[in-house]
C-alpha cells in the first residue's frame, strides 16, 4: 500500500500530461501554424466542402481528369492496396483489363499509357498523378468539354507541382485541384 498511492499519483499526472496537455498543445500549435492542413486540407467551392486535396475521389465524367485506380473504391475508411504480387496471373489479368478500359476511354490518345493510370497507390487514395498521366487524358477531355487541347495542357502545366525541396519525389498533379480548376475554366 505504501507504493500504491505514489504510483497512482504518478499515473494520474502522466495521464493528464501525456493524454490531455500534450495533445491539446500540439493541436493548438497545428491550428495556429497550419490551419488548413490541421483541418484536413479541405477543398471548398461556394463555401461548401467538396473534398480534400489529400484524398482521391471517384470521377465518372468523361469531361474530367480521372485519378489513379483505387483498391479501396475511393473510400477513405477502407484505405488499402491490392497486395497482389506483380507476377501473379490475377494481377496481370487485372492490369490488362484496366489498360483496355483506359484505351477505350481515351481512344484519341496515341501516347504511351503511364503506369500510374492503371495501378493503384499503396493507400488506394492517392490524389496525385504524374503530369504524363494527366496529359494522356487531354484529348478525351477536350472532346467532352470543348476546351482546346492547348488550354488543357496549360491547365495541367499550371497545376504541376515539382519535386519537394527540389530533390524528393517526382513532379505530380493533384487531380482534385486540377478538376476544380477545369470546372471553373468551363464556366
Secondary structure, DSSP 8 states (H G I E B T S, - for coil): -HHHHHHHHHHHHHHHIIIIIHHHHHHHHHHHH-HHHHTT-EEEETTEEEEETTS------TTS----B-TTTT-GGG-------TTSHHHHHHHHHHHHHHHHHTTT--S---GGGTSB-SSS---EE-HHHHHHTHHHHHHHH---HHHHHHHHHHTEE--BTTTBS--EEEHHHHHHHHHHHH-
